[in-house]
Amino acid sequence: MAAERNMVTEDAAERALVEDIARSTLFDLGQIDVRWDAELGTLWAFMTPLERPNSNLSLIRDTMSWQRESRRLFEDKGGMLKFMVLGSRFPGVFNLGGDLEMFAECIQRRDRDTLLRYGIACCEIVDRIWHCNDMNIINIGLAQGDALGGGLEALMCFDVIIAERQARFGLPEVLFGLFPGMGAYSILSRRVGPVLARQMITDGRVYSAEEMFDMGIVTQVVEEGEGEAATIAWIKDHRAHHAGYVGINRAGRRVNPMTLDELTDIVTTWTDTALALSDRDLRMMRRLAAAQTRLR
């Protein structure tokens, strides 16, 4: 009888999910392509930037909608959602981080409010990824291309990072007099310790997928073109013990907590630092923004 009741409950949850999906905006976002894999209990999302593959304001809004709507859609569905994956459809790029052209314009017109609102929005996204969207899920970041600056800050928040071998990783902000202010120091100090965190931020160098694996940041390195298949294989290998892994990850966040207050305090410092940049720094920032544009 108990088994029959469970089957009825599961069927009802599945019917409710189908109905909710039909009404949801989750699968109609402008710069994120989302699909539901019921067999794997996995929600796949791939960034599809319309212009530069960076965190422009439209992508930030879509990312926040992806997070909010996925929680609304699945939080009362009896644990049907077990894994959330984020990747990118832009060739060779996961995400290149902040909207440098917008930064330069805000700095030139002394628009502190816009810069700070942008930074806080990024911190809110980082906080939700770090805390698994306040759900009993495992977050998986799939890097099939380069993750730089804010793109790497967001990627490092995932419980599991699967990277294709050709992907590159780095925090280049120091090259134009700034620092990565949306979580890099907080996340890296928890993952690799404060000494290596400071070194990675101040060096501004680019790391290979293998180097990131050796540091314990990347979970698995696979060959080019094998990222999605490797992610599926990882999910299949770990779904039988999903609850245990969720518990382990939650314990880790409890032992070394990272709060939104911490992130927003740092991004306030980042904002004030940005406003103190020299004209030379702004020229370098614009050159990097132009290089991003040429990737289209």
C-alpha positions as CSV (number, residue, x, y, z in Angstrom):
1,M,0.0,0.0,0.0
2,A,2.8,2.4,0.9
3,A,4.5,1.7,-2.5
4,E,1.2,2.4,-4.3
5,R,0.7,5.7,-2.4
6,N,4.3,6.7,-3.3
7,M,3.6,6.0,-7.0
8,V,0.4,8.1,-6.9
9,T,2.3,10.9,-5.2
10,E,5.0,10.8,-7.8
11,D,2.5,10.7,-10.7
12,A,0.7,13.7,-9.2
13,A,4.0,15.6,-8.9
14,E,4.9,14.8,-12.5
15,R,1.5,16.0,-13.8
16,A,1.9,19.2,-11.7
17,L,5.4,19.8,-13.2
18,V,4.1,19.3,-16.7
19,E,1.4,21.9,-16.1
20,D,3.8,24.3,-14.5
21,I,6.3,24.0,-17.3
22,A,3.7,24.9,-19.8
23,R,3.1,28.1,-17.9
24,S,6.7,28.9,-16.9
25,T,8.9,31.5,-18.4
26,L,11.9,29.4,-17.5
27,F,12.2,27.9,-21.0
28,D,11.7,31.2,-22.8
29,L,14.7,33.3,-21.5
30,G,16.5,35.6,-24.0
31,Q,20.1,34.6,-23.3
32,I,19.8,31.3,-21.5
33,D,18.6,28.1,-23.1
34,V,17.0,25.8,-20.5
35,R,15.8,22.2,-20.8
36,W,14.5,19.7,-18.4
37,D,15.8,16.1,-18.4
38,A,13.3,14.1,-16.3
39,E,15.2,10.9,-16.5
40,L,18.4,12.3,-15.0
41,G,16.5,14.8,-12.7
42,T,18.6,17.5,-14.3
43,L,17.9,21.0,-15.4
44,W,20.3,22.0,-18.1
45,A,21.0,25.7,-18.9
46,F,23.3,27.1,-21.5
47,M,24.2,30.8,-21.9
48,T,23.5,32.1,-25.4
49,P,24.8,35.7,-25.4
50,L,23.5,37.9,-28.2
51,E,26.6,40.0,-28.4
52,R,29.8,39.8,-26.4
53,P,30.0,36.6,-24.3
54,N,30.2,38.6,-21.0
55,S,27.9,39.3,-18.1
56,N,25.9,42.1,-19.7
57,L,22.8,43.5,-17.9
58,S,20.4,41.4,-20.0
59,L,22.3,38.1,-19.2
60,I,22.3,39.1,-15.5
61,R,18.5,39.6,-15.6
62,D,18.1,36.2,-17.4
63,T,20.4,34.5,-14.9
64,M,18.4,35.8,-11.9
65,S,15.2,34.7,-13.6
66,W,16.6,31.3,-14.2
67,Q,17.5,31.0,-10.6
68,R,14.2,32.3,-9.2
69,E,11.9,30.4,-11.6
70,S,13.7,27.1,-11.3
71,R,13.3,27.3,-7.5
72,R,9.6,28.2,-7.9
73,L,9.0,25.5,-10.4
74,F,10.7,22.6,-8.5
75,E,10.8,23.4,-4.8
76,D,7.5,21.6,-4.1
77,K,7.9,18.7,-6.5
78,G,9.2,16.1,-4.1
79,G,12.9,16.3,-4.9
80,M,12.4,15.7,-8.7
81,L,15.2,18.2,-9.4
82,K,18.6,16.8,-8.3
83,F,21.1,18.5,-10.5
84,M,21.4,21.9,-12.1
85,V,24.0,22.4,-14.9
86,L,25.2,25.6,-16.4
87,G,27.3,25.8,-19.6
88,S,27.6,28.0,-22.6
89,R,26.7,27.8,-26.3
90,F,29.2,30.5,-27.3
91,P,32.1,28.8,-29.2
92,G,35.2,28.7,-27.1
93,V,33.8,30.7,-24.2
94,F,32.1,30.0,-20.9
95,N,31.9,33.6,-19.9
96,L,34.4,36.5,-20.0
97,G,33.1,38.3,-17.0
98,G,32.0,41.9,-16.5
99,D,30.7,44.2,-19.1
100,L,33.9,46.3,-19.5
101,E,32.5,48.8,-21.9
102,M,29.7,49.6,-19.5
103,F,32.2,49.8,-16.7
104,A,34.3,52.3,-18.6
105,E,31.3,54.5,-19.4
106,C,30.1,54.5,-15.8
107,I,33.6,55.4,-14.5
108,Q,33.9,58.3,-17.0
109,R,30.6,59.8,-16.0
110,R,31.2,59.0,-12.3
111,D,28.0,56.9,-12.1
112,R,28.7,55.1,-8.9
113,D,25.1,53.9,-8.3
114,T,24.9,52.0,-11.6
115,L,28.3,50.3,-11.0
116,L,27.3,49.3,-7.5
117,R,23.9,48.0,-8.5
118,Y,25.6,45.9,-11.2
119,G,28.1,44.5,-8.7
120,I,25.4,43.7,-6.1
121,A,23.3,41.9,-8.7
122,C,26.4,39.8,-9.6
123,C,27.0,39.0,-5.9
124,E,23.4,37.9,-5.5
125,I,23.9,35.4,-8.4
126,V,27.1,34.2,-6.9
127,D,25.4,33.8,-3.5
128,R,22.6,31.7,-5.0
129,I,24.9,29.4,-6.9
130,W,27.1,28.9,-3.8
131,H,24.0,28.0,-1.8
132,C,22.6,25.8,-4.5
133,N,19.6,28.1,-5.0
134,D,18.5,27.1,-1.5
135,M,17.5,23.6,-2.8
136,N,18.6,20.0,-2.3
137,I,20.5,19.9,-5.5
138,I,24.1,19.6,-6.8
139,N,25.3,22.4,-9.0
140,I,27.5,21.5,-11.9
141,G,29.5,24.1,-13.9
142,L,30.4,22.9,-17.5
143,A,33.3,24.9,-18.9
144,Q,33.7,24.1,-22.6
145,G,35.6,27.3,-23.2
146,D,37.3,30.2,-21.4
147,A,36.1,31.5,-18.0
148,L,37.7,34.8,-17.1
149,G,37.1,37.5,-14.5
150,G,33.5,37.4,-13.3
151,G,32.9,34.3,-15.5
152,L,35.4,32.4,-13.3
153,E,34.0,33.9,-10.1
154,A,30.6,32.4,-10.9
155,L,32.0,29.1,-12.1
156,M,34.0,28.5,-9.0
157,C,30.8,28.6,-6.9
158,F,29.6,25.3,-8.4
159,D,29.9,22.1,-6.4
160,V,31.3,20.3,-9.4
161,I,33.3,21.8,-12.3
162,I,33.8,19.8,-15.5
163,A,36.2,21.4,-17.9
164,E,37.2,20.6,-21.4
165,R,41.0,20.6,-21.8
166,Q,41.2,23.6,-24.1
167,A,39.4,25.9,-21.7
168,R,41.4,28.7,-20.0
169,F,40.8,30.4,-16.6
170,G,42.0,33.6,-15.1
171,L,41.3,36.8,-13.3
172,P,42.8,39.6,-15.5
173,E,41.4,42.6,-13.6
174,V,44.8,43.6,-12.2
175,L,45.9,44.4,-15.8
176,F,43.7,47.5,-15.8
177,G,44.2,48.5,-12.1
178,L,41.2,46.7,-10.7
179,F,40.5,43.5,-8.8
180,P,37.8,40.8,-9.2
181,G,35.2,42.1,-6.8
182,M,32.2,39.8,-7.1
183,G,33.5,36.9,-5.0
184,A,36.9,35.8,-6.3
185,Y,38.8,36.4,-3.0
186,S,36.0,34.9,-0.9
187,I,35.6,31.8,-3.0
188,L,39.3,31.2,-3.7
189,S,40.3,31.6,-0.1
190,R,37.9,28.9,0.8
191,R,38.9,26.6,-2.0
192,V,42.7,27.0,-2.1
193,G,43.6,29.1,0.9
194,P,44.3,32.9,1.2
195,V,47.9,32.8,0.0
196,L,47.2,31.1,-3.3
197,A,44.0,33.1,-3.7
198,R,46.0,36.4,-3.4
199,Q,48.6,35.1,-5.8
200,M,46.0,34.1,-8.5
201,I,44.4,37.5,-8.2
202,T,47.5,39.7,-8.2
203,D,49.3,37.7,-11.0
204,G,46.5,38.2,-13.5
205,R,47.7,35.1,-15.4
206,V,45.8,32.6,-17.4
207,Y,45.6,29.0,-16.1
208,S,45.0,25.8,-18.0
209,A,42.3,23.3,-17.1
210,E,44.9,20.9,-15.9
211,E,46.4,23.5,-13.6
212,M,43.0,24.3,-12.2
213,F,42.4,20.5,-11.6
214,D,45.8,20.2,-9.8
215,M,44.7,23.1,-7.5
216,G,41.5,21.3,-6.7
217,I,39.2,23.9,-8.3
218,V,38.2,21.9,-11.4
219,T,36.7,18.4,-10.6
220,Q,37.3,16.7,-13.9
221,V,39.2,17.5,-17.2
222,V,37.9,15.9,-20.4
223,E,38.9,16.2,-24.0
224,E,37.5,18.9,-26.3
225,G,33.9,18.1,-27.3
226,E,33.3,15.6,-24.5
227,G,32.0,18.0,-21.8
228,E,28.3,17.2,-22.0
229,A,28.8,13.5,-22.2
230,A,31.2,13.6,-19.2
231,T,28.6,15.6,-17.3
232,I,25.9,13.0,-18.0
233,A,28.3,10.2,-16.9
234,W,29.1,12.1,-13.7
235,I,25.4,12.5,-12.9
236,K,24.7,8.8,-13.6
237,D,27.7,7.8,-11.4
238,H,26.6,9.9,-8.5
239,R,22.8,10.1,-8.5
240,A,22.3,6.9,-6.4
241,H,24.0,8.7,-3.5
242,H,22.7,12.2,-4.3
243,A,21.4,12.9,-0.8
244,G,24.8,12.1,0.7
245,Y,26.7,14.4,-1.7
246,V,24.1,17.2,-1.0
247,G,24.8,16.7,2.8
248,I,28.6,16.8,2.3
249,N,28.4,20.0,0.3
250,R,26.0,21.6,2.8
251,A,28.4,20.6,5.7
252,G,31.2,22.3,3.8
253,R,29.3,25.5,3.5
254,R,28.4,25.4,7.2
255,V,32.0,24.9,8.3
256,N,33.3,27.8,6.1
257,P,30.2,30.0,5.4
258,M,30.2,32.7,2.8
259,T,27.5,35.4,3.2
260,L,25.9,37.9,0.9
261,D,26.9,40.6,3.3
262,E,30.6,39.7,2.9
263,L,30.2,39.7,-0.9
264,T,28.4,43.1,-1.0
265,D,30.9,44.7,1.4
266,I,33.7,43.7,-1.0
267,V,31.9,44.8,-4.1
268,T,31.4,48.2,-2.5
269,T,35.2,48.4,-2.2
270,W,35.4,47.3,-5.9
271,T,33.1,50.1,-6.9
272,D,35.2,52.8,-5.2
273,T,38.4,51.3,-6.6
274,A,36.9,51.3,-10.1
275,L,36.1,55.0,-9.8
276,A,39.7,55.7,-9.0
277,L,41.1,54.2,-12.2
278,S,43.3,56.3,-14.4
279,D,42.7,57.2,-18.0
280,R,45.4,54.7,-18.9
281,D,43.5,52.0,-17.1
282,L,40.3,52.9,-18.9
283,R,42.1,52.7,-22.2
284,M,43.2,49.1,-21.4
285,M,39.7,48.2,-20.2
286,R,38.3,49.4,-23.5
287,R,40.9,47.5,-25.5
288,L,39.9,44.3,-23.7
289,A,36.2,45.1,-24.4
290,A,37.0,45.5,-28.1
291,A,38.7,42.2,-28.1
292,Q,35.5,40.6,-26.6
293,T,33.5,42.3,-29.3
294,R,35.6,40.7,-32.1
295,L,34.7,37.3,-30.8
296,R,31.1,37.7,-32.1
